[in-house]
């Protein structure tokens, strides 16, 4: 699978400031690149700022504006520091994309093997991360009058997943969180949505290259016949939700998955 540099959406987000968590690689990087290509200035965040340097460099090489920030989303103080650093640098905050998840969150594990440590470790990133990002960002999103808050969910949270009850439960919780915030924040002009992506990240592509039979069987599940590309497919969807074009969409959980999940 190849990716291409695109300027689709250029100008849609001119003048806006975005804060993207877990943006050093994979879907988070694709989202950050797409937001920058659409004109947003992007605070690219990760548990270690150095993991985001490549994303920042690519944005700069394409003429965009970004800088890296350290933000462990499970640490309330760290998230508040990072949000304030972005606002101090650019004077505002318009878009927050909470993409961060625990690194092994999608790995299969049977319920009987789930430890309290497994649950709390994943929840610290997913649920605590949502809470910390939302609380830190709210005053700034409210001040601008057209804020956008997006959570990266999962189809596992829509249809469940055998051998992964923790991740499914956490992603299912994202749905209630988004719907509640959409009601609470709507009077301030802030939209709140989630997307459930299906994209071939770097590790996925390596796995498929090593296991072509698995790849072919999996791809047959997609009506469009392919997995998404983080930047072009997932990133563009985020750009659209963050733009004025979809300013009347809020409280929704949108699968961006080539038709894989159709049972809404």
Residue pairs with C-beta under 8 A, 6 or more apart in sequence:
1 200
1 205
1 226
1 227
1 229
3 229
3 230
3 231
3 232
4 232
5 62
6 37
6 231
6 232
7 37
8 37
8 232
8 236
9 34
9 37
9 38
9 236
9 239
9 240
9 243
10 37
10 38
10 39
11 38
11 39
12 38
12 39
12 239
12 242
12 243
12 244
12 245
13 35
13 38
13 39
13 40
13 94
13 95
13 239
13 242
13 243
14 39
14 40
15 39
16 39
16 40
16 41
16 92
16 94
16 95
16 242
17 40
17 41
17 42
17 43
17 86
17 87
17 90
17 91
17 92
17 93
17 94
17 95
18 32
18 35
18 40
18 41
18 42
18 43
18 94
18 95
18 96
18 97
18 242
19 42
19 43
19 45
19 82
19 83
19 86
19 93
19 95
19 96
19 97
19 133
19 137
20 28
20 31
20 32
20 35
20 42
20 43
20 44
20 45
20 96
20 97
20 99
21 28
21 45
21 46
21 71
21 73
21 97
21 98
21 99
21 100
21 129
21 133
22 28
22 45
22 46
22 73
22 99
22 100
22 101
23 29
23 31
23 32
23 42
23 44
23 45
23 46
23 52
23 55
23 99
24 44
24 46
24 51
24 52
24 54
24 55
25 51
25 54
25 55
25 201
25 202
26 199
26 201
26 202
26 203
26 230
27 99
27 152
27 197
27 199
27 201
27 230
27 234
28 46
28 97
28 99
28 100
28 152
29 54
29 55
29 230
29 231
30 199
30 229
30 230
30 231
30 232
30 234
30 235
31 97
31 99
31 230
31 231
31 234
31 235
31 238
32 42
32 44
32 55
32 59
32 66
32 235
33 55
33 58
33 59
33 62
33 231
33 235
34 231
34 232
34 234
34 235
34 236
34 238
34 239
35 42
35 95
35 97
35 235
35 238
35 239
35 242
36 42
36 59
36 62
36 64
36 65
36 66
37 62
37 64
37 239
38 239
38 242
38 243
40 94
40 95
40 242
41 64
41 65
41 66
41 90
42 59
42 64
42 65
42 66
43 66
43 67
43 69
43 82
43 85
43 86
43 89
44 52
44 55
44 56
44 59
44 66
44 67
44 68
44 69
45 52
45 68
45 69
45 70
45 71
45 82
46 52
46 68
46 70
46 71
46 100
47 70
47 71
47 72
47 100
48 70
49 68
49 69
49 70
50 68
52 68
52 69
53 68
55 66
55 68
56 66
56 67
56 68
59 65
59 66
60 66
67 89
69 82
69 85
69 86
70 78
70 82
71 78
71 79
71 81
71 82
72 78
72 79
73 79
73 98
73 100
73 125
73 128
73 129
73 132
73 133
74 124
74 125
74 128
74 129
74 132
75 132
76 128
76 132
76 135
76 136
79 129
79 132
79 133
79 136
80 132
80 135
80 136
82 136
83 93
83 133
83 136
83 137
83 140
84 136
86 93
87 93
87 140
92 140
92 143
92 144
93 137
93 140
93 141
93 144
93 147
94 141
94 144
94 146
94 147
94 148
94 242
95 147
95 148
95 149
95 150
95 242
96 133
96 134
96 137
96 141
96 147
96 148
96 149
96 150
97 150
97 152
97 238
98 129
98 130
98 133
98 134
98 149
98 150
98 151
98 152
99 152
100 125
100 129
101 122
101 125
101 126
101 152
102 121
102 122
102 124
102 125
102 126
105 122
105 125
105 126
105 166
105 167
105 170
106 154
106 156
106 164
106 167
107 164
108 163
108 164
109 118
109 163
109 164
109 165
109 166
110 163
111 165
114 165
114 166
118 166
119 166
122 166
122 167
122 170
123 170
126 170
126 171
126 173
126 174
127 170
127 173
127 177
130 151
130 174
130 177
133 149
134 149
134 181
137 147
137 149
138 185
138 190
140 147
141 147
141 148
141 149
141 185
141 188
141 190
142 185
142 188
142 189
142 190
144 189
145 188
145 189
146 189
146 190
146 244
146 247
147 185
147 188
147 189
147 190
147 191
148 190
148 191
148 241
148 242
149 181
149 185
149 190
149 191
149 192
149 193
150 192
150 193
150 194
150 195
150 238
150 241
150 242
151 174
151 177
151 178
151 192
151 193
151 194
152 194
152 195
152 197
153 171
153 174
153 175
153 178
153 194
153 195
153 196
153 253
154 167
154 168
154 171
154 196
154 197
155 196
155 198
155 255
155 257
155 260
155 261
156 164
156 167
156 168
156 171
156 172
157 168
157 170
157 171
157 172
157 173
157 174
157 175
157 196
157 253
158 171
158 172
158 175
158 196
158 253
158 255
158 261
158 263
158 264
159 261
159 263
160 168
160 172
161 167
161 168
171 196
174 194
174 253
175 194
175 253
178 192
178 193
178 194
178 251
178 252
178 253
179 251
181 192
182 191
182 192
182 193
182 250
182 251
182 252
183 251
185 192
186 250
186 251
191 241
191 246
191 247
191 249
191 250
192 250
192 251
193 241
193 249
193 250
193 251
193 252
193 253
193 254
194 252
194 253
194 254
195 234
195 237
195 238
195 241
195 253
195 254
195 255
195 256
196 253
196 254
196 255
196 256
196 257
196 261
197 228
197 233
197 234
197 237
197 256
197 257
198 222
198 227
198 228
198 255
198 256
198 257
198 258
198 260
199 227
199 228
199 229
199 230
199 233
199 234
200 208
200 227
200 228
200 229
200 230
201 230
204 227
207 214
208 214
208 215
208 218
209 215
218 227
219 225
219 226
219 227
221 260
222 257
222 258
222 259
222 260
223 258
223 259
223 260
223 262
224 258
224 259
225 258
226 258
227 258
228 234
228 256
228 257
228 258
233 256
233 258
234 256
237 254
237 256
240 246
241 249
241 254
255 261
255 264
